[in-house]
């Protein structure tokens, strides 16, 4: 359905707006702010700049109204009426209550941990999200974030490693990037990450580079975390203790569920 909407909107792009407005459709929105709806429509359709678009969509946030204008040059009366009905149908599909996700993200720097410490922390983060006390973290965890976030809205990450309960490396890691949570049509929460870990001091990562990029998109489900690895593989002496994907220099564990479904347990540390 969304592809059809994108096709409809893109077909209207390509000529300058005519002086005379052939069709003005005012749609009262129930759930989504009109200015946000404009952003969603333009993102979906990939509309060109203001000067070259034939379909003009504007927002009246004070009255919760989306205004769509089409020039007189677009088809005859029936063409315009069909377009009007299509637009109302698809805007209604986009005008749905915003969904939220409950998301827990942990980045672990395993060169700070012994093999035994890694196995203990790895098993703990696989069992469920860990609730740290405010302002504290655990040895090896260079970044963590817990909270409810708006689906389809970017979560910006810009954090410097801080460990209060452990002896950290002399050069802390800086983590930057964005995370995009979402809820699929079947109700399963998903997440897309694009994070960059940077060595802030003169000491680089094991491969000699100062940056490690971590990116992934998946829907892990509410009974297991999404685990993403970066940097070099760190072989262990006791391979029987390693679970897939094994031990890597950097590992990110993500627990994510729809906010209304908070069945995933949390435990205090």
VOGU-3710 file (C-alpha; in Angstrom, 3 decimals, decimal comma):
1> xxxxxxxxxx> 0,000/0,000/0,000  2,786/2,434/0,906  4,476/1,743/-2,426  1,267/2,714/-4,221  1,128/5,950/-2,252  4,722/6,722/-3,147  3,920/6,062/-6,815  0,887/8,358/-6,720  2,872/11,168/-5,120  5,896/10,791/-7,360
11> xxxxxxxxxx> 3,760/10,872/-10,526  2,577/14,328/-9,485  6,107/15,706/-9,265  7,816/17,253/-12,257  6,185/20,602/-13,168  5,931/23,965/-11,447  2,741/24,810/-9,542  0,165/26,571/-11,693  -1,116/29,953/-10,535  -4,674/28,623/-10,214
21> xxxxxxxxxx> -5,378/25,914/-7,627  -7,439/23,175/-9,188  -7,972/21,185/-5,993  -7,525/21,943/-2,317  -8,148/19,098/0,077  -8,157/19,756/3,815  -7,775/16,622/5,939  -8,253/16,774/9,705  -5,771/14,483/11,410  -6,560/12,533/14,579
31> xxxxxxxxxx> -3,225/11,186/15,748  -0,245/12,606/13,864  0,791/16,256/14,007  0,306/17,789/10,515  3,927/18,961/10,257  5,072/15,428/11,077  2,650/14,051/8,468  4,198/16,333/5,833  7,639/14,951/6,730  6,345/11,370/6,516
41> xxxxxxxxxx> 4,658/11,936/3,139  7,711/13,628/1,653  10,064/10,952/3,014  7,860/8,203/1,638  7,425/9,749/-1,793  10,855/11,291/-2,208  9,231/14,516/-3,439  11,512/17,086/-5,125  12,070/20,647/-3,967  9,327/23,233/-3,513
51> xxxxxxxxxx> 9,970/24,886/-6,873  9,530/21,724/-8,932  6,680/19,870/-7,244  3,186/19,769/-8,632  1,574/18,421/-5,483  1,876/20,817/-2,533  1,396/19,518/1,001  1,371/21,957/3,929  0,573/21,737/7,624  -1,733/23,743/9,852
61> xxxxxxxxxx> -0,705/22,450/13,262  -2,976/24,849/15,122  -6,065/23,216/13,598  -4,635/19,675/13,180  -5,170/20,006/9,435  -3,171/18,722/6,492  -3,676/20,821/3,348  -3,061/19,293/-0,089  -3,197/21,452/-3,226  -3,141/20,248/-6,816
71> xxxxxxxxxx> -2,994/22,614/-9,858  -5,820/22,936/-12,373  -3,493/21,497/-15,020  -3,711/18,031/-13,431  -6,272/16,083/-15,475  -10,000/16,594/-15,629  -12,603/16,584/-12,855  -12,654/12,794/-12,521  -8,850/12,596/-12,399  -8,825/15,122/-9,573
81> xxxxxxxxxx> -11,601/13,336/-7,707  -9,810/9,997/-7,942  -6,614/11,624/-6,681  -8,507/13,246/-3,806  -9,961/9,912/-2,705  -6,609/8,162/-2,984  -4,912/10,830/-0,910  -7,550/10,653/1,829  -7,252/6,861/1,954  -3,479/6,793/2,289
91> xxxxxxxxxx> -3,199/9,730/4,669  -5,673/7,874/6,895  -3,328/4,866/6,819  -0,441/7,073/7,934  -2,529/8,853/10,568  -2,209/6,165/13,217  -1,323/6,434/16,911  2,418/6,703/17,361  4,036/3,507/18,600  6,788/3,376/21,182
101> xxxxxxxxxx> 9,398/0,747/21,910  11,149/-0,212/25,122  14,810/-0,500/24,199  17,970/-1,455/26,093  21,366/-1,062/24,367  24,736/-2,128/25,780  28,137/-1,807/24,098  30,885/-3,966/25,649  34,612/-3,459/25,063  35,990/-6,950/25,617
111> xxxxxxxxxx> 39,688/-6,060/25,674  38,916/-4,659/29,140  37,718/-8,063/30,333  39,345/-11,368/31,131  37,850/-14,465/29,490  36,051/-15,357/32,706  34,660/-11,825/33,069  33,475/-11,870/29,454  31,643/-15,190/29,857  29,897/-13,917/33,010
121> xxxxxxxxxx> 28,827/-10,602/31,425  27,867/-12,200/28,103  25,543/-14,691/29,801  24,018/-11,947/31,924  23,212/-9,711/28,951  21,759/-12,673/27,030  19,336/-13,505/29,860  17,677/-10,102/29,896  18,292/-6,357/30,120  20,288/-5,178/33,129
131> xxxxxxxxxx> 19,122/-2,105/35,021  22,185/-0,166/36,210  21,968/2,350/39,015  21,912/5,942/37,792  25,380/7,221/36,927  26,987/3,789/37,159  27,876/0,941/34,855  29,813/-2,302/34,946  33,326/-3,220/33,899  33,565/-3,536/30,124
141> xxxxxxxxxx> 30,261/-1,730/29,368  31,363/1,464/27,611  27,865/2,611/26,636  24,340/1,735/27,693  20,929/3,292/27,135  17,537/2,288/28,511  14,154/3,879/27,887  11,002/4,220/25,823  11,532/5,682/22,381  9,225/6,779/19,575
151> xxxxxxxxxx> 9,064/4,277/16,728  10,409/5,588/13,408  12,194/8,457/15,155  15,990/8,582/15,329  17,699/8,107/18,696  20,966/10,070/18,673  23,964/8,584/20,468  26,871/10,807/21,556  28,520/9,365/24,650  31,974/9,068/26,185
161> xxxxxxxxxx> 32,834/5,862/28,015  32,533/6,177/31,808  33,046/3,387/34,331  32,728/4,028/38,033  32,955/0,446/39,282  35,988/-0,679/37,320  39,491/0,195/36,268  39,082/1,512/32,760  41,542/1,890/29,926  43,538/5,169/29,823
171> xxxxxxxxxx> 41,859/6,257/26,581  38,047/6,018/26,842  35,909/5,137/23,833  33,594/7,706/22,233  30,380/6,280/20,786  28,395/8,273/18,210  25,653/7,516/15,706  21,933/6,894/15,458  19,469/4,141/16,281  16,105/3,754/14,543
181> xxxxxxxxxx> 13,521/1,665/16,435  10,336/0,486/14,717  7,366/-1,844/15,091  6,600/-4,175/12,188  3,130/-4,885/10,817  3,000/-8,124/12,820  3,638/-6,236/16,061  7,276/-7,307/16,461  9,759/-4,574/17,430  12,802/-4,061/15,219
191> xxxxxxxxxx> 15,857/-1,847/15,337  18,438/-0,443/12,925  21,784/0,752/14,293  24,560/2,818/12,768  27,177/3,435/15,469  30,806/4,530/15,366  33,164/3,740/18,250  36,268/5,956/18,308  39,409/5,616/20,417  39,700/9,065/21,986
201> xxxxxxxxxx> 43,391/8,893/22,923  46,642/7,758/21,279  45,854/4,052/21,789  44,053/2,587/18,773  41,965/-0,572/18,504  43,636/-3,943/17,969  43,797/-3,644/14,174  45,556/-0,270/14,434  42,521/1,758/13,380  40,973/4,383/15,605
211> xxxxxxxxxx> 37,371/3,696/14,594  35,087/0,678/14,521  31,775/0,884/12,678  28,829/-1,208/13,846  25,665/-1,418/11,751  22,771/-3,847/11,658  19,019/-4,086/11,100  16,972/-6,886/12,669  13,958/-7,857/14,782  15,387/-10,025/17,574
221> xxxxxxxxxx> 12,108/-10,804/19,380  11,334/-10,344/23,064  13,092/-13,481/24,378  16,601/-12,852/23,093  18,837/-9,894/22,304  20,244/-8,753/18,996  24,039/-9,148/19,233  26,245/-7,189/16,835  30,028/-7,515/16,753  32,812/-5,222/15,635
231> xxxxxxxxxx> 36,589/-5,221/15,573  38,789/-8,284/15,826  37,807/-11,751/16,977  39,272/-12,588/20,395  39,874/-16,362/20,547  39,318/-17,961/23,926  41,227/-20,812/25,522  38,041/-22,543/26,665  35,990/-22,530/23,449  33,207/-24,551/25,089
241> xxxxxxxxxx> 32,331/-21,467/27,130  31,690/-19,351/24,032  28,213/-18,912/22,631  27,549/-17,660/19,105  28,803/-15,244/17,801  31,757/-15,653/20,163  34,004/-13,015/21,682  34,874/-9,887/19,702  36,625/-6,649/20,532  33,343/-4,723/20,587
251> xxxxxxxxxx> 29,903/-6,292/21,075  26,515/-4,564/21,176  23,541/-6,229/22,865  20,062/-4,845/22,062  16,804/-5,799/23,776  13,732/-4,229/22,170  9,964/-4,814/22,506  6,850/-2,708/21,825  6,340/-0,397/24,810  2,885/-1,820/25,529
261> xxxxxxxxx> 4,455/-5,278/25,878  6,820/-5,027/28,825  6,957/-8,731/29,549  10,728/-8,817/29,107  12,108/-8,989/32,660  14,643/-6,576/34,052  16,957/-7,103/36,947  18,837/-4,643/39,111  22,584/-4,612/39,501
//
